[in-house]
């Protein structure tokens, strides 16, 4: 099964973002940090969905990740 380029690009962006966060925060509890990071990402994405997607229905995951990065 081949993944679409847009999905691969979004996944790469997400992995880059979480990697930057790990390098910046240097957490002692990596599993806890990652769980918290991804939960915050999901919460941010849900909260942003109505505001961002109603104004821009073509917003992609890459842009959501960039907006989350700016927030942190």
CHARMM internal coordinates of N, CA and C (Angstrom, degrees):
IC EDIT
DIST 1 N 1 CA 1.4567
DIST 1 CA 1 C 1.5208
ANGL 1 N 1 CA 1 C 108.78
DIST 1 C 2 N 1.3001
ANGL 1 CA 1 C 2 N 116.07
DIHE 1 N 1 CA 1 C 2 N 124.02
DIST 2 N 2 CA 1.4543
ANGL 1 C 2 N 2 CA 121.46
DIHE 1 CA 1 C 2 N 2 CA -178.06
DIST 2 CA 2 C 1.5357
ANGL 2 N 2 CA 2 C 109.52
DIHE 1 C 2 N 2 CA 2 C -96.93
DIST 2 C 3 N 1.3169
ANGL 2 CA 2 C 3 N 115.91
DIHE 2 N 2 CA 2 C 3 N 132.90
DIST 3 N 3 CA 1.4637
ANGL 2 C 3 N 3 CA 120.63
DIHE 2 CA 2 C 3 N 3 CA 179.70
DIST 3 CA 3 C 1.5221
ANGL 3 N 3 CA 3 C 110.20
DIHE 2 C 3 N 3 CA 3 C -86.47
DIST 3 C 4 N 1.3239
ANGL 3 CA 3 C 4 N 117.01
DIHE 3 N 3 CA 3 C 4 N 143.24
DIST 4 N 4 CA 1.4576
ANGL 3 C 4 N 4 CA 120.43
DIHE 3 CA 3 C 4 N 4 CA 177.93
DIST 4 CA 4 C 1.5327
ANGL 4 N 4 CA 4 C 110.99
DIHE 3 C 4 N 4 CA 4 C -63.67
DIST 4 C 5 N 1.3282
ANGL 4 CA 4 C 5 N 116.02
DIHE 4 N 4 CA 4 C 5 N 148.45
DIST 5 N 5 CA 1.4639
ANGL 4 C 5 N 5 CA 121.80
DIHE 4 CA 4 C 5 N 5 CA -179.37
DIST 5 CA 5 C 1.5245
ANGL 5 N 5 CA 5 C 112.27
DIHE 4 C 5 N 5 CA 5 C -56.98
DIST 5 C 6 N 1.3216
ANGL 5 CA 5 C 6 N 116.98
DIHE 5 N 5 CA 5 C 6 N -38.80
DIST 6 N 6 CA 1.4663
ANGL 5 C 6 N 6 CA 120.72
DIHE 5 CA 5 C 6 N 6 CA -178.79
DIST 6 CA 6 C 1.5315
ANGL 6 N 6 CA 6 C 111.16
DIHE 5 C 6 N 6 CA 6 C -63.09
DIST 6 C 7 N 1.3331
ANGL 6 CA 6 C 7 N 116.17
DIHE 6 N 6 CA 6 C 7 N -39.76
DIST 7 N 7 CA 1.4601
ANGL 6 C 7 N 7 CA 120.88
DIHE 6 CA 6 C 7 N 7 CA 178.48
DIST 7 CA 7 C 1.5264
ANGL 7 N 7 CA 7 C 110.58
DIHE 6 C 7 N 7 CA 7 C -67.17
DIST 7 C 8 N 1.3280
ANGL 7 CA 7 C 8 N 116.96
DIHE 7 N 7 CA 7 C 8 N -43.53
DIST 8 N 8 CA 1.4682
ANGL 7 C 8 N 8 CA 120.66
DIHE 7 CA 7 C 8 N 8 CA 178.70
DIST 8 CA 8 C 1.5242
ANGL 8 N 8 CA 8 C 110.92
DIHE 7 C 8 N 8 CA 8 C -63.02
DIST 8 C 9 N 1.2998
ANGL 8 CA 8 C 9 N 117.11
DIHE 8 N 8 CA 8 C 9 N -40.72
DIST 9 N 9 CA 1.4664
ANGL 8 C 9 N 9 CA 121.12
DIHE 8 CA 8 C 9 N 9 CA 178.09
DIST 9 CA 9 C 1.5212
ANGL 9 N 9 CA 9 C 110.66
DIHE 8 C 9 N 9 CA 9 C -63.64
DIST 9 C 10 N 1.3244
ANGL 9 CA 9 C 10 N 116.99
DIHE 9 N 9 CA 9 C 10 N -43.06
DIST 10 N 10 CA 1.4617
ANGL 9 C 10 N 10 CA 121.46
DIHE 9 CA 9 C 10 N 10 CA 179.28
DIST 10 CA 10 C 1.5215
ANGL 10 N 10 CA 10 C 111.41
DIHE 9 C 10 N 10 CA 10 C -64.90
DIST 10 C 11 N 1.3201
ANGL 10 CA 10 C 11 N 116.44
DIHE 10 N 10 CA 10 C 11 N -41.23
DIST 11 N 11 CA 1.4576
ANGL 10 C 11 N 11 CA 121.20
DIHE 10 CA 10 C 11 N 11 CA 178.61
DIST 11 CA 11 C 1.5295
ANGL 11 N 11 CA 11 C 110.13
DIHE 10 C 11 N 11 CA 11 C -63.61
DIST 11 C 12 N 1.3270
ANGL 11 CA 11 C 12 N 116.30
DIHE 11 N 11 CA 11 C 12 N -42.77
DIST 12 N 12 CA 1.4638
ANGL 11 C 12 N 12 CA 120.73
DIHE 11 CA 11 C 12 N 12 CA 177.28
DIST 12 CA 12 C 1.5165
ANGL 12 N 12 CA 12 C 111.42
DIHE 11 C 12 N 12 CA 12 C -60.28
DIST 12 C 13 N 1.3147
ANGL 12 CA 12 C 13 N 116.78
DIHE 12 N 12 CA 12 C 13 N -41.92
DIST 13 N 13 CA 1.4645
ANGL 12 C 13 N 13 CA 121.43
DIHE 12 CA 12 C 13 N 13 CA 179.11
DIST 13 CA 13 C 1.5241
ANGL 13 N 13 CA 13 C 110.51
DIHE 12 C 13 N 13 CA 13 C -64.55
DIST 13 C 14 N 1.3292
ANGL 13 CA 13 C 14 N 116.73
DIHE 13 N 13 CA 13 C 14 N -42.33
DIST 14 N 14 CA 1.4645
ANGL 13 C 14 N 14 CA 120.88
DIHE 13 CA 13 C 14 N 14 CA 179.10
DIST 14 CA 14 C 1.5296
ANGL 14 N 14 CA 14 C 110.93
DIHE 13 C 14 N 14 CA 14 C -63.42
DIST 14 C 15 N 1.3284
ANGL 14 CA 14 C 15 N 116.65
DIHE 14 N 14 CA 14 C 15 N -43.50
DIST 15 N 15 CA 1.4650
ANGL 14 C 15 N 15 CA 120.38
DIHE 14 CA 14 C 15 N 15 CA 178.91
DIST 15 CA 15 C 1.5280
ANGL 15 N 15 CA 15 C 111.77
DIHE 14 C 15 N 15 CA 15 C -65.45
DIST 15 C 16 N 1.3208
ANGL 15 CA 15 C 16 N 116.89
DIHE 15 N 15 CA 15 C 16 N -37.68
DIST 16 N 16 CA 1.4667
ANGL 15 C 16 N 16 CA 120.22
DIHE 15 CA 15 C 16 N 16 CA 176.34
DIST 16 CA 16 C 1.5256
ANGL 16 N 16 CA 16 C 110.46
DIHE 15 C 16 N 16 CA 16 C -63.99
DIST 16 C 17 N 1.3189
ANGL 16 CA 16 C 17 N 116.38
DIHE 16 N 16 CA 16 C 17 N -42.08
DIST 17 N 17 CA 1.4680
ANGL 16 C 17 N 17 CA 120.77
DIHE 16 CA 16 C 17 N 17 CA -178.82
DIST 17 CA 17 C 1.5235
ANGL 17 N 17 CA 17 C 111.54
DIHE 16 C 17 N 17 CA 17 C -64.49
DIST 17 C 18 N 1.3255
ANGL 17 CA 17 C 18 N 117.24
DIHE 17 N 17 CA 17 C 18 N -45.28
DIST 18 N 18 CA 1.4563
ANGL 17 C 18 N 18 CA 119.80
DIHE 17 CA 17 C 18 N 18 CA -179.12
DIST 18 CA 18 C 1.5336
ANGL 18 N 18 CA 18 C 109.65
DIHE 17 C 18 N 18 CA 18 C -69.10
DIST 18 C 19 N 1.3158
ANGL 18 CA 18 C 19 N 117.29
DIHE 18 N 18 CA 18 C 19 N -33.73
DIST 19 N 19 CA 1.4653
ANGL 18 C 19 N 19 CA 120.10
DIHE 18 CA 18 C 19 N 19 CA 176.68
DIST 19 CA 19 C 1.5188
ANGL 19 N 19 CA 19 C 111.32
DIHE 18 C 19 N 19 CA 19 C -64.61
DIST 19 C 20 N 1.3313
ANGL 19 CA 19 C 20 N 116.81
DIHE 19 N 19 CA 19 C 20 N -42.60
DIST 20 N 20 CA 1.4752
ANGL 19 C 20 N 20 CA 120.61
DIHE 19 CA 19 C 20 N 20 CA 176.97
DIST 20 CA 20 C 1.5230
ANGL 20 N 20 CA 20 C 110.33
DIHE 19 C 20 N 20 CA 20 C -61.74
DIST 20 C 21 N 1.3268
ANGL 20 CA 20 C 21 N 116.58
DIHE 20 N 20 CA 20 C 21 N -41.83
DIST 21 N 21 CA 1.4629
ANGL 20 C 21 N 21 CA 120.63
DIHE 20 CA 20 C 21 N 21 CA -179.27
DIST 21 CA 21 C 1.5300
ANGL 21 N 21 CA 21 C 110.52
DIHE 20 C 21 N 21 CA 21 C -63.88
DIST 21 C 22 N 1.3329
ANGL 21 CA 21 C 22 N 117.52
DIHE 21 N 21 CA 21 C 22 N -41.07
DIST 22 N 22 CA 1.4678
ANGL 21 C 22 N 22 CA 121.45
DIHE 21 CA 21 C 22 N 22 CA 179.02
DIST 22 CA 22 C 1.5260
ANGL 22 N 22 CA 22 C 109.87
DIHE 21 C 22 N 22 CA 22 C -64.48
DIST 22 C 23 N 1.3222
ANGL 22 CA 22 C 23 N 117.29
DIHE 22 N 22 CA 22 C 23 N -45.03
DIST 23 N 23 CA 1.4651
ANGL 22 C 23 N 23 CA 120.19
DIHE 22 CA 22 C 23 N 23 CA -179.92
DIST 23 CA 23 C 1.5254
ANGL 23 N 23 CA 23 C 111.85
DIHE 22 C 23 N 23 CA 23 C -65.22
DIST 23 C 24 N 1.3184
ANGL 23 CA 23 C 24 N 115.89
DIHE 23 N 23 CA 23 C 24 N -35.34
DIST 24 N 24 CA 1.4649
ANGL 23 C 24 N 24 CA 120.48
DIHE 23 CA 23 C 24 N 24 CA -179.44
DIST 24 CA 24 C 1.5308
ANGL 24 N 24 CA 24 C 111.65
DIHE 23 C 24 N 24 CA 24 C -72.59
DIST 24 C 25 N 1.3276
ANGL 24 CA 24 C 25 N 117.12
DIHE 24 N 24 CA 24 C 25 N -44.78
DIST 25 N 25 CA 1.4700
ANGL 24 C 25 N 25 CA 121.71
DIHE 24 CA 24 C 25 N 25 CA -174.04
DIST 25 CA 25 C 1.5323
ANGL 25 N 25 CA 25 C 113.60
DIHE 24 C 25 N 25 CA 25 C -88.30
DIST 25 C 26 N 1.3366
ANGL 25 CA 25 C 26 N 116.80
DIHE 25 N 25 CA 25 C 26 N -25.94
DIST 26 N 26 CA 1.4683
ANGL 25 C 26 N 26 CA 121.74
DIHE 25 CA 25 C 26 N 26 CA -177.93
DIST 26 CA 26 C 1.5399
ANGL 26 N 26 CA 26 C 112.03
DIHE 25 C 26 N 26 CA 26 C 47.32
DIST 26 C 27 N 1.3265
ANGL 26 CA 26 C 27 N 116.69
DIHE 26 N 26 CA 26 C 27 N 59.97
DIST 27 N 27 CA 1.4701
ANGL 26 C 27 N 27 CA 120.04
DIHE 26 CA 26 C 27 N 27 CA -175.56
DIST 27 CA 27 C 1.5236
ANGL 27 N 27 CA 27 C 112.71
DIHE 26 C 27 N 27 CA 27 C -69.62
DIST 27 C 28 N 1.3212
ANGL 27 CA 27 C 28 N 115.67
DIHE 27 N 27 CA 27 C 28 N 143.82
DIST 28 N 28 CA 1.4664
ANGL 27 C 28 N 28 CA 120.40
DIHE 27 CA 27 C 28 N 28 CA 174.84
DIST 28 CA 28 C 1.5252
ANGL 28 N 28 CA 28 C 110.29
DIHE 27 C 28 N 28 CA 28 C -77.49
DIST 28 C 29 N 1.3227
ANGL 28 CA 28 C 29 N 116.44
DIHE 28 N 28 CA 28 C 29 N -38.04
DIST 29 N 29 CA 1.4650
ANGL 28 C 29 N 29 CA 122.28
DIHE 28 CA 28 C 29 N 29 CA 179.34
DIST 29 CA 29 C 1.5267
ANGL 29 N 29 CA 29 C 108.21
DIHE 28 C 29 N 29 CA 29 C -100.54
DIST 29 C 30 N 1.3350
ANGL 29 CA 29 C 30 N 116.03
DIHE 29 N 29 CA 29 C 30 N 88.10
DIST 30 N 30 CA 1.4645
ANGL 29 C 30 N 30 CA 120.79
DIHE 29 CA 29 C 30 N 30 CA -174.81
DIST 30 CA 30 C 1.5272
ANGL 30 N 30 CA 30 C 111.92
DIHE 29 C 30 N 30 CA 30 C -62.03
DIST 30 C 31 N 1.3341
ANGL 30 CA 30 C 31 N 117.32
DIHE 30 N 30 CA 30 C 31 N -45.30
DIST 31 N 31 CA 1.4652
ANGL 30 C 31 N 31 CA 120.26
DIHE 30 CA 30 C 31 N 31 CA -178.81
DIST 31 CA 31 C 1.5253
ANGL 31 N 31 CA 31 C 110.70
DIHE 30 C 31 N 31 CA 31 C -61.76
DIST 31 C 32 N 1.3205
ANGL 31 CA 31 C 32 N 116.53
DIHE 31 N 31 CA 31 C 32 N -44.11
DIST 32 N 32 CA 1.4627
ANGL 31 C 32 N 32 CA 120.59
DIHE 31 CA 31 C 32 N 32 CA 178.30
DIST 32 CA 32 C 1.5144
ANGL 32 N 32 CA 32 C 111.99
DIHE 31 C 32 N 32 CA 32 C -64.15
DIST 32 C 33 N 1.3317
ANGL 32 CA 32 C 33 N 116.14
DIHE 32 N 32 CA 32 C 33 N -40.86
DIST 33 N 33 CA 1.4638
ANGL 32 C 33 N 33 CA 120.65
DIHE 32 CA 32 C 33 N 33 CA 179.14
DIST 33 CA 33 C 1.5243
ANGL 33 N 33 CA 33 C 110.60
DIHE 32 C 33 N 33 CA 33 C -62.88
DIST 33 C 34 N 1.3501
ANGL 33 CA 33 C 34 N 116.24
DIHE 33 N 33 CA 33 C 34 N -46.93
DIST 34 N 34 CA 1.4652
ANGL 33 C 34 N 34 CA 119.76
DIHE 33 CA 33 C 34 N 34 CA -179.06
DIST 34 CA 34 C 1.5256
ANGL 34 N 34 CA 34 C 111.33
DIHE 33 C 34 N 34 CA 34 C -64.55
DIST 34 C 35 N 1.3308
ANGL 34 CA 34 C 35 N 116.43
DIHE 34 N 34 CA 34 C 35 N -40.20
DIST 35 N 35 CA 1.4703
ANGL 34 C 35 N 35 CA 119.52
DIHE 34 CA 34 C 35 N 35 CA 177.56
DIST 35 CA 35 C 1.5258
ANGL 35 N 35 CA 35 C 110.34
DIHE 34 C 35 N 35 CA 35 C -60.82
DIST 35 C 36 N 1.3189
ANGL 35 CA 35 C 36 N 115.54
DIHE 35 N 35 CA 35 C 36 N -44.52
DIST 36 N 36 CA 1.4616
ANGL 35 C 36 N 36 CA 120.74
DIHE 35 CA 35 C 36 N 36 CA 179.76
DIST 36 CA 36 C 1.5267
ANGL 36 N 36 CA 36 C 111.55
DIHE 35 C 36 N 36 CA 36 C -66.08
DIST 36 C 37 N 1.3378
ANGL 36 CA 36 C 37 N 116.09
DIHE 36 N 36 CA 36 C 37 N -42.69
DIST 37 N 37 CA 1.4689
ANGL 36 C 37 N 37 CA 121.05
DIHE 36 CA 36 C 37 N 37 CA -179.63
DIST 37 CA 37 C 1.5268
ANGL 37 N 37 CA 37 C 110.81
DIHE 36 C 37 N 37 CA 37 C -60.54
DIST 37 C 38 N 1.3331
ANGL 37 CA 37 C 38 N 115.95
DIHE 37 N 37 CA 37 C 38 N -49.07
DIST 38 N 38 CA 1.4582
ANGL 37 C 38 N 38 CA 118.94
DIHE 37 CA 37 C 38 N 38 CA -177.56
DIST 38 CA 38 C 1.5256
ANGL 38 N 38 CA 38 C 111.98
DIHE 37 C 38 N 38 CA 38 C -71.10
DIST 38 C 39 N 1.3306
ANGL 38 CA 38 C 39 N 117.69
DIHE 38 N 38 CA 38 C 39 N -31.63
DIST 39 N 39 CA 1.4685
ANGL 38 C 39 N 39 CA 119.53
DIHE 38 CA 38 C 39 N 39 CA 174.91
DIST 39 CA 39 C 1.5171
ANGL 39 N 39 CA 39 C 110.13
DIHE 38 C 39 N 39 CA 39 C -65.65
DIST 39 C 40 N 1.3356
ANGL 39 CA 39 C 40 N 116.23
DIHE 39 N 39 CA 39 C 40 N -42.79
DIST 40 N 40 CA 1.4694
ANGL 39 C 40 N 40 CA 119.90
DIHE 39 CA 39 C 40 N 40 CA 177.36
DIST 40 CA 40 C 1.5216
ANGL 40 N 40 CA 40 C 110.36
DIHE 39 C 40 N 40 CA 40 C -63.26
DIST 40 C 41 N 1.3213
ANGL 40 CA 40 C 41 N 116.33
DIHE 40 N 40 CA 40 C 41 N -38.62
DIST 41 N 41 CA 1.4626
ANGL 40 C 41 N 41 CA 120.43
DIHE 40 CA 40 C 41 N 41 CA 177.71
DIST 41 CA 41 C 1.5293
ANGL 41 N 41 CA 41 C 110.70
DIHE 40 C 41 N 41 CA 41 C -60.96
DIST 41 C 42 N 1.3253
ANGL 41 CA 41 C 42 N 116.34
DIHE 41 N 41 CA 41 C 42 N -47.32
DIST 42 N 42 CA 1.4733
ANGL 41 C 42 N 42 CA 120.97
DIHE 41 CA 41 C 42 N 42 CA 179.88
DIST 42 CA 42 C 1.5314
ANGL 42 N 42 CA 42 C 110.06
DIHE 41 C 42 N 42 CA 42 C -62.67
DIST 42 C 43 N 1.3391
ANGL 42 CA 42 C 43 N 117.03
DIHE 42 N 42 CA 42 C 43 N -45.58
DIST 43 N 43 CA 1.4663
ANGL 42 C 43 N 43 CA 120.75
DIHE 42 CA 42 C 43 N 43 CA 178.79
DIST 43 CA 43 C 1.5185
ANGL 43 N 43 CA 43 C 111.20
DIHE 42 C 43 N 43 CA 43 C -60.84
DIST 43 C 44 N 1.3347
ANGL 43 CA 43 C 44 N 116.21
DIHE 43 N 43 CA 43 C 44 N -43.87
DIST 44 N 44 CA 1.4599
ANGL 43 C 44 N 44 CA 121.56
DIHE 43 CA 43 C 44 N 44 CA 179.38
DIST 44 CA 44 C 1.5198
ANGL 44 N 44 CA 44 C 110.23
DIHE 43 C 44 N 44 CA 44 C -63.15
DIST 44 C 45 N 1.3287
ANGL 44 CA 44 C 45 N 115.88
DIHE 44 N 44 CA 44 C 45 N -43.80
DIST 45 N 45 CA 1.4570
ANGL 44 C 45 N 45 CA 119.97
DIHE 44 CA 44 C 45 N 45 CA -179.31
DIST 45 CA 45 C 1.5274
ANGL 45 N 45 CA 45 C 111.06
DIHE 44 C 45 N 45 CA 45 C -64.10
DIST 45 C 46 N 1.3353
ANGL 45 CA 45 C 46 N 117.19
DIHE 45 N 45 CA 45 C 46 N -41.89
DIST 46 N 46 CA 1.4695
ANGL 45 C 46 N 46 CA 120.21
DIHE 45 CA 45 C 46 N 46 CA 178.46
DIST 46 CA 46 C 1.5203
ANGL 46 N 46 CA 46 C 111.29
DIHE 45 C 46 N 46 CA 46 C -64.49
DIST 46 C 47 N 1.3333
ANGL 46 CA 46 C 47 N 116.39
DIHE 46 N 46 CA 46 C 47 N -44.80
DIST 47 N 47 CA 1.4650
ANGL 46 C 47 N 47 CA 120.53
DIHE 46 CA 46 C 47 N 47 CA -179.36
DIST 47 CA 47 C 1.5201
ANGL 47 N 47 CA 47 C 111.12
DIHE 46 C 47 N 47 CA 47 C -66.39
DIST 47 C 48 N 1.3143
ANGL 47 CA 47 C 48 N 115.87
DIHE 47 N 47 CA 47 C 48 N -34.80
DIST 48 N 48 CA 1.4653
ANGL 47 C 48 N 48 CA 120.65
DIHE 47 CA 47 C 48 N 48 CA -177.70
DIST 48 CA 48 C 1.5204
ANGL 48 N 48 CA 48 C 112.47
DIHE 47 C 48 N 48 CA 48 C -79.74
DIST 48 C 49 N 1.3232
ANGL 48 CA 48 C 49 N 115.82
DIHE 48 N 48 CA 48 C 49 N -20.65
DIST 49 N 49 CA 1.4606
ANGL 48 C 49 N 49 CA 119.75
DIHE 48 CA 48 C 49 N 49 CA -173.90
DIST 49 CA 49 C 1.5256
ANGL 49 N 49 CA 49 C 111.98
DIHE 48 C 49 N 49 CA 49 C -53.33
DIST 49 C 50 N 1.3116
ANGL 49 CA 49 C 50 N 116.58
DIHE 49 N 49 CA 49 C 50 N -52.31
DIST 50 N 50 CA 1.4588
ANGL 49 C 50 N 50 CA 120.21
DIHE 49 CA 49 C 50 N 50 CA -176.50
DIST 50 CA 50 C 1.5230
ANGL 50 N 50 CA 50 C 110.64
DIHE 49 C 50 N 50 CA 50 C -64.37
DIST 50 C 51 N 1.3323
ANGL 50 CA 50 C 51 N 116.45
DIHE 50 N 50 CA 50 C 51 N -46.86
DIST 51 N 51 CA 1.4605
ANGL 50 C 51 N 51 CA 119.94
DIHE 50 CA 50 C 51 N 51 CA -177.75
DIST 51 CA 51 C 1.5229
ANGL 51 N 51 CA 51 C 112.67
DIHE 50 C 51 N 51 CA 51 C -69.19
DIST 51 C 52 N 1.3164
ANGL 51 CA 51 C 52 N 116.60
DIHE 51 N 51 CA 51 C 52 N -50.25
DIST 52 N 52 CA 1.4580
ANGL 51 C 52 N 52 CA 120.35
DIHE 51 CA 51 C 52 N 52 CA -174.48
DIST 52 CA 52 C 1.5137
ANGL 52 N 52 CA 52 C 112.88
DIHE 51 C 52 N 52 CA 52 C -76.46
DIST 52 C 53 N 1.3219
ANGL 52 CA 52 C 53 N 116.42
DIHE 52 N 52 CA 52 C 53 N -45.69
DIST 53 N 53 CA 1.4526
ANGL 52 C 53 N 53 CA 119.62
DIHE 52 CA 52 C 53 N 53 CA -174.53
DIST 53 CA 53 C 1.5258
ANGL 53 N 53 CA 53 C 112.39
DIHE 52 C 53 N 53 CA 53 C -75.97
DIST 53 C 54 N 1.3124
ANGL 53 CA 53 C 54 N 117.14
DIHE 53 N 53 CA 53 C 54 N -27.69
DIST 54 N 54 CA 1.4613
ANGL 53 C 54 N 54 CA 117.22
DIHE 53 CA 53 C 54 N 54 CA 176.70
DIST 54 CA 54 C 1.5238
ANGL 54 N 54 CA 54 C 109.87
DIHE 53 C 54 N 54 CA 54 C -70.63
DIST 54 C 55 N 1.3317
ANGL 54 CA 54 C 55 N 116.32
DIHE 54 N 54 CA 54 C 55 N -32.99
DIST 55 N 55 CA 1.4620
ANGL 54 C 55 N 55 CA 120.26
DIHE 54 CA 54 C 55 N 55 CA 177.82
DIST 55 CA 55 C 1.5253
ANGL 55 N 55 CA 55 C 110.76
DIHE 54 C 55 N 55 CA 55 C -82.82
DIST 55 C 56 N 1.3386
ANGL 55 CA 55 C 56 N 116.95
DIHE 55 N 55 CA 55 C 56 N -29.59
DIST 56 N 56 CA 1.4592
ANGL 55 C 56 N 56 CA 121.32
DIHE 55 CA 55 C 56 N 56 CA -177.26
DIST 56 CA 56 C 1.5275
ANGL 56 N 56 CA 56 C 109.12
DIHE 55 C 56 N 56 CA 56 C -142.91
DIST 56 C 57 N 1.3058
ANGL 56 CA 56 C 57 N 118.07
DIHE 56 N 56 CA 56 C 57 N 86.74
DIST 57 N 57 CA 1.4673
ANGL 56 C 57 N 57 CA 120.66
DIHE 56 CA 56 C 57 N 57 CA -176.24
DIST 57 CA 57 C 1.5251
ANGL 57 N 57 CA 57 C 113.77
DIHE 56 C 57 N 57 CA 57 C -66.66
DIST 57 C 58 N 1.3258
ANGL 57 CA 57 C 58 N 118.56
DIHE 57 N 57 CA 57 C 58 N -11.70
DIST 58 N 58 CA 1.4575
ANGL 57 C 58 N 58 CA 121.53
DIHE 57 CA 57 C 58 N 58 CA -179.57
DIST 58 CA 58 C 1.5224
ANGL 58 N 58 CA 58 C 112.66
DIHE 57 C 58 N 58 CA 58 C -95.86
DIST 58 C 59 N 1.3327
ANGL 58 CA 58 C 59 N 117.79
DIHE 58 N 58 CA 58 C 59 N 8.49
DIST 59 N 59 CA 1.4593
ANGL 58 C 59 N 59 CA 121.90
DIHE 58 CA 58 C 59 N 59 CA 179.88
DIST 59 CA 59 C 1.5243
ANGL 59 N 59 CA 59 C 109.56
DIHE 58 C 59 N 59 CA 59 C -60.53
DIST 59 C 60 N 1.3133
ANGL 59 CA 59 C 60 N 116.01
DIHE 59 N 59 CA 59 C 60 N 134.56
DIST 60 N 60 CA 1.4587
ANGL 59 C 60 N 60 CA 120.76
DIHE 59 CA 59 C 60 N 60 CA -178.32
DIST 60 CA 60 C 1.5244
ANGL 60 N 60 CA 60 C 110.04
DIHE 59 C 60 N 60 CA 60 C -108.79
DIST 60 C 61 N 1.3262
ANGL 60 CA 60 C 61 N 116.74
DIHE 60 N 60 CA 60 C 61 N 166.46
DIST 61 N 61 CA 1.4548
ANGL 60 C 61 N 61 CA 122.84
DIHE 60 CA 60 C 61 N 61 CA -177.98
DIST 61 CA 61 C 1.5282
ANGL 61 N 61 CA 61 C 111.29
DIHE 60 C 61 N 61 CA 61 C -55.02
DIST 61 C 62 N 1.3177
ANGL 61 CA 61 C 62 N 117.69
DIHE 61 N 61 CA 61 C 62 N -36.66
DIST 62 N 62 CA 1.4632
ANGL 61 C 62 N 62 CA 121.88
DIHE 61 CA 61 C 62 N 62 CA 179.74
DIST 62 CA 62 C 1.5200
ANGL 62 N 62 CA 62 C 110.44
DIHE 61 C 62 N 62 CA 62 C -56.33
DIST 62 C 63 N 1.3198
ANGL 62 CA 62 C 63 N 116.88
DIHE 62 N 62 CA 62 C 63 N -43.80
DIST 63 N 63 CA 1.4611
ANGL 62 C 63 N 63 CA 120.61
DIHE 62 CA 62 C 63 N 63 CA -179.16
DIST 63 CA 63 C 1.5292
ANGL 63 N 63 CA 63 C 111.44
DIHE 62 C 63 N 63 CA 63 C -69.46
DIST 63 C 64 N 1.3167
ANGL 63 CA 63 C 64 N 117.45
DIHE 63 N 63 CA 63 C 64 N -35.92
DIST 64 N 64 CA 1.4686
ANGL 63 C 64 N 64 CA 120.87
DIHE 63 CA 63 C 64 N 64 CA 177.89
DIST 64 CA 64 C 1.5206
ANGL 64 N 64 CA 64 C 109.47
DIHE 63 C 64 N 64 CA 64 C -64.20
DIST 64 C 65 N 1.3323
ANGL 64 CA 64 C 65 N 117.19
DIHE 64 N 64 CA 64 C 65 N -43.06
DIST 65 N 65 CA 1.4662
ANGL 64 C 65 N 65 CA 121.43
DIHE 64 CA 64 C 65 N 65 CA 178.48
DIST 65 CA 65 C 1.5226
ANGL 65 N 65 CA 65 C 110.14
DIHE 64 C 65 N 65 CA 65 C -61.49
DIST 65 C 66 N 1.3163
ANGL 65 CA 65 C 66 N 117.10
DIHE 65 N 65 CA 65 C 66 N -43.90
DIST 66 N 66 CA 1.4627
ANGL 65 C 66 N 66 CA 120.27
DIHE 65 CA 65 C 66 N 66 CA 179.74
DIST 66 CA 66 C 1.5203
ANGL 66 N 66 CA 66 C 110.81
DIHE 65 C 66 N 66 CA 66 C -61.83
DIST 66 C 67 N 1.3074
ANGL 66 CA 66 C 67 N 117.88
DIHE 66 N 66 CA 66 C 67 N -40.16
DIST 67 N 67 CA 1.4639
ANGL 66 C 67 N 67 CA 121.14
DIHE 66 CA 66 C 67 N 67 CA 178.98
DIST 67 CA 67 C 1.5263
ANGL 67 N 67 CA 67 C 110.43
DIHE 66 C 67 N 67 CA 67 C -67.58
DIST 67 C 68 N 1.3311
ANGL 67 CA 67 C 68 N 118.08
DIHE 67 N 67 CA 67 C 68 N -37.63
DIST 68 N 68 CA 1.4648
ANGL 67 C 68 N 68 CA 121.67
DIHE 67 CA 67 C 68 N 68 CA 176.67
DIST 68 CA 68 C 1.5372
ANGL 68 N 68 CA 68 C 109.80
DIHE 67 C 68 N 68 CA 68 C -64.73
DIST 68 C 69 N 1.3160
ANGL 68 CA 68 C 69 N 117.18
DIHE 68 N 68 CA 68 C 69 N -42.77
DIST 69 N 69 CA 1.4646
ANGL 68 C 69 N 69 CA 121.32
DIHE 68 CA 68 C 69 N 69 CA 178.51
DIST 69 CA 69 C 1.5215
ANGL 69 N 69 CA 69 C 110.81
DIHE 68 C 69 N 69 CA 69 C -58.90
DIST 69 C 70 N 1.3073
ANGL 69 CA 69 C 70 N 117.60
DIHE 69 N 69 CA 69 C 70 N -40.95
DIST 70 N 70 CA 1.4640
ANGL 69 C 70 N 70 CA 121.12
DIHE 69 CA 69 C 70 N 70 CA -179.22
DIST 70 CA 70 C 1.5125
ANGL 70 N 70 CA 70 C 110.94
DIHE 69 C 70 N 70 CA 70 C -67.06
DIST 70 C 71 N 1.3443
ANGL 70 CA 70 C 71 N 117.25
DIHE 70 N 70 CA 70 C 71 N -29.88
DIST 71 N 71 CA 1.4526
ANGL 70 C 71 N 71 CA 122.75
DIHE 70 CA 70 C 71 N 71 CA -179.20
DIST 71 CA 71 C 1.5393
ANGL 71 N 71 CA 71 C 111.14
DIHE 70 C 71 N 71 CA 71 C -71.18
DIST 71 C 72 N 1.3291
ANGL 71 CA 71 C 72 N 117.21
DIHE 71 N 71 CA 71 C 72 N -33.23
DIST 72 N 72 CA 1.4700
ANGL 71 C 72 N 72 CA 120.17
DIHE 71 CA 71 C 72 N 72 CA -173.56
DIST 72 CA 72 C 1.5091
ANGL 72 N 72 CA 72 C 111.88
DIHE 71 C 72 N 72 CA 72 C -82.82
END
COOR INIT
IC SEED 1 N 1 CA 1 C
IC BUILD
